[in-house]
């Protein structure tokens, strides 16, 4: 017996939101994509392109785009959220009464909310009142441009409910997109959030002209501090060795397609944060989430030296050329401590 295909709404039409809408459409499901700007919706409907975010990528004709949130949500059984992490609370507050009451809500965001230190699924639950078993998250090595181009990739779809995780896998599984299910939402979300900060550090090292040994050291020790933080909040440490941990970390730290890596490189070359933001234009979640992640770690007494150094650089308290020296000058200890 075939599983009935749910109607999917994706909010909004940035690079990852548009890419995920393409993944769902290519998997054979109905999908409506909400765009904040009417001209973006019109381009998607008429030319099947979103040149602002995915130049040269042809989108399936089955994607229906709209700038009307009521039309986007009408009849949706699965609502996928792809908006900046620090805007989730405000946006969901505006949309809460419009959300179909039986829908599953899905987060594509990778961040920690400033002020509350909440993960994205926690923000969604608090604002909407949705139960955990109808909230899901998608995370992994998800560089939008590669996936939009049809390059094979694997990812993690997670929910406290195995049934919800399987629904997400059913909706997104296709010839080039392979989802694996997981019920460790805490680990999956921390892996996605902290890797952005480690990618900033790796990019800074590259921008300063440091080589692969230095970058590999930052990535590996970054995985260690991500694991410490996730485990302190109840995650399964094994999640960090999978796609949502190591997989996402490697892709984000190594690829020039990664916004956080790119921002780090530019900072390492001596540009100011304002200059970098003006040049890159798109959101690098690590910039906005890193202080919240560090504060969360401090409340749990978790040592996160790379995150601490990145926060200091962004705050102007540590010159970027001292980043590597600072990390190597820490007290020696056993690797697996």
N, C-alpha and C positions, 0 to 999 in steps of 0.2 A: 504494500500500500504506500503510495507516494504522499509525502508530507505536503500539506497545503502551503502555497507560497504566500507569505504575509506581505502586506503593503508597507513599504519602507519610506520614511521621510528622513532626509539628511539635512541638517542645519549646521553649517552654512557652506557657501561655495568657494572657500579658500582652496589651497592646493591639496590638502589631505582630505577635506570634505568632498571635493569634486572627484578625487581619485577613488575614494571609498564608494561614492555613488556609481562610478564606472565599474568597480569590482562587483557590486550588487547587480547592476544591470547586465553585465557580462555573464553573471551566474544565472540569469534568466528570470529575475524578479522585477516587479514593478517598483520604481523608485521616483520620488519627487525630491528635487533639490531646491532648497530655499537659498536665494541670494539676497544679500542686503541691498544691493543696487539693481534697479530695474534693467539697466543696460547690460549687466552681466547675465541676467536671466534671459533677456532677448537674444543675446549672442549664442547662448547655449541652445536655445530652442530653434533658432533660425540657421545658425552656422555649425552647430554641434562642436563648438570650441569655447574654451575659457582662456583667452590669450593673456589675461592678466596674471594667471597663476600656472597654467600648463600650456605654454606656447607649443605649437606643432603637434599637439595630441588631439586626435579625432575622438570625440565622445560618442557613445551609442545613441542612436536616434530615439531609443526607448526612454532616455532620461527626460523627464518633464521638469522644467525649471520655472520658478515663480518668485516674485519678491513679496507676495502676499502670504503672511505666516498662517492665516486661517486656511487658505487653500492648500498650503504645504502639509498641514497637520490633519486635514480632513480625511477621516477613515484610516489613518496610519496605525498600524499595529506594532511597529517598531520605529522608534524615534532616535536617530543617531545624532549626537551633539559633537560638532567640530568647530568650537569657538575658542578664543584665547582663554586660558585657564583662569585668569584674574577677572574675566567678564562673566563667568558662568553664573554666579549668584544673581547678578543684576538681570541678565537675560532671562534666566529661568523664572525669576520673579515676575517678569513681564508676560511670560508665556504660560505660567502655571495653570491658569484657568482654561487655557485653550487645549491643553494636552489631553488626548483621548484617554479616558480613565483606565482602560485595560491594557494600554500600550506597555511595551518593554522599553526602557530608556537605556541608551548605550553611550558611553563616553569614549571619544577618540583622543581626549586631552591628556597631556602628560605634564603634570605640575602639582604643586602644593599651594593652597590658598594662603595669601599673606594675611596676617592677623589672627586667623582661626587655626592655621596649620593643618587644615583638613585636606585629605585626598579628594580627587574629583568625584568619586562615587559617594563620598560622605556629604559633599556639598549638594549633590543632586538629591540625595535622600532627605537632607534637612530642609531644603527649599520646597520640594514637591510633596513630601510625605510618602513617597513611594517606598514599598518594602524592598529590602536588599535582594530578595529572590527575583525581582523584576527590574534589576539594574545590572548592566553588564559593562565590561571594559574591553577595549581592543588595544593590544600593545605588542611591540616586537620590532624587528628591523624593518621599519616602514618608511623608507625614503620614497616620498610621493611620486617623484618624477620617474623613478625606475619602475614602480608598480604600474603607474599610468601607461608606461610604454610596453607593458605586458611581460616584463622580466620576471622570472619565477621567484617567488618569495614565500616564506612561511611566517606565521604570526601566532599569537596567543589570543583566544577569546575567553574571557573569564567572567564568572559570576559565582556567588555563593550557591546558586542553584545549578546543578548539572544540566537540568532540562533547559534553562535559559542559555547556558553556554553552548549547548548543542543546537539551539535555535539560531544563535549567531553564526555558528559554524556552517549550518545549512544554508543560510542566506548569503554567506560570503565565499563559500568554497567554489573554486573554478579551475580552469586549466592552468592559470599562472599564480593563483593565490591559495595557499594551503593553510587553513586554520587548525590549530591544536587547542583543545579545551583544557581549562584549569579552573579549580574552585578557590585558588589562593589569590583572592582579589588584592589583599594587602601587599603581597610580594610583587605581583604583576604591576601594580600602580607605583610602588616605590622604585622598582627597576626603571620604569619609564620616566619618572620625574628626576631621579638623581643622575641618570646617565647624561642629561642635558648639562648639568654642572660639570661633570667630568669631561665632557666634550669641550666646554669652554676652556678648561685647564689644558687639555691636549692641544687645542688650537693655539692657545697662548704660547705653549712650548714651541710649536711649529713656527709661529710668527717670530719668535726670538731666534730661530735658526737651529734649534735643538733637533737631534736626529731620532731615529726609530727606537734606539734603546731607551731614551728619555720618555718618549711617548708611550712605549709599551709598559714602562714602569708606572706611569701615571694611570694608564688604563687598568692594569692589574691591581694596583693598590686602590684605585677607584672602585673596582668591583668589591674589594674587601670592605670598604667603608659603607657601600650600598647594602651589602649583606648584613653588616652589623646593625644598621638602622632598621632594615626591614624585619630582622629577627627580633629586635627589641619591641616591635609592635605586633608580634605574633605570626609573622610570615614563616613559611617553610624555606629554610636556607637553600634547599635544592632548586627552588624557582629561579634563584639568581644564576644558576649554571645553565639555564635554558634560554629560550628565544627572548623572553621578556627581560632577562637579565643580561647575560653575556652577549647574546646575539644583538640586542638593541644597542648595547654599549659599544661594541666593536664597529657597527655600521655608523653610528652617530659620531664617534671619535675619529674615524678614519676617512669619512667621505667629504669631499668638497660640496656635495649636495646638502649636507647638514647645515642648517642655519646656525646652530650653536657652535659648531666647529669653525664655521666661517667668521662668526663674530669674534671668537677667541683668536683666530689668526690675525685679524685686523687690529685687535687690542695689542697683541704681541708685537705688531709692527709699529706701535706707538700712537695709533689713532686714539682720540678720546672716545668715551662711551657715546656722547652725543653725535660725534662724527660717524661712528659705526652705525648707530640706529638710523641716521639720515641716509646712509649709503645702502643698507640692507633692506630697509622698508618693511620687511615681514617680521613677524613676532618670533623672537628666540626665547622660548619659555624659560631657559636656564637663568637668564638675566633677572626675571621677575620672581622666580621661585627660590633662588639660591638662599636668600636670607631667611625665608620661612623654613626651608629644609634645615638650615643650621640651627635655628631657634628650636625646632622640634628635636633635633639631636641633643641639644644642650639640656632640654627638659628630661630626656631619657638617659643623660650622662653617657652618650655615645660619642666616641672620638672620631671626628671627620676632618682631618687636617687639610685635605685637598679642597673640600667645600669651604672650609674656613679661609684658606688662602684666596680662593676665587672671590668670596664675599669682600675680603680686604682690598683686593685689586679693584673691584667694581666701585667700592666706596672711596677710592683714592687714598687708602691708608697704607697700601703696599705697592711699591713700584713693580710693574709687570716683569722687569728684568731680574727681580729678586725672587720670583716665584719658585724656580727650580732649586736655587740654593736653600731657600727656606724649607722645602720639603725634604731635601737630603740632609739637612743639619739637625733633624729631630733625633731624639734619643734612640739608640739602637735597641731592638727587641727581637724576639722570636717571630718569624714570618707569620705563623699560624695563631699567634696570641690573640 
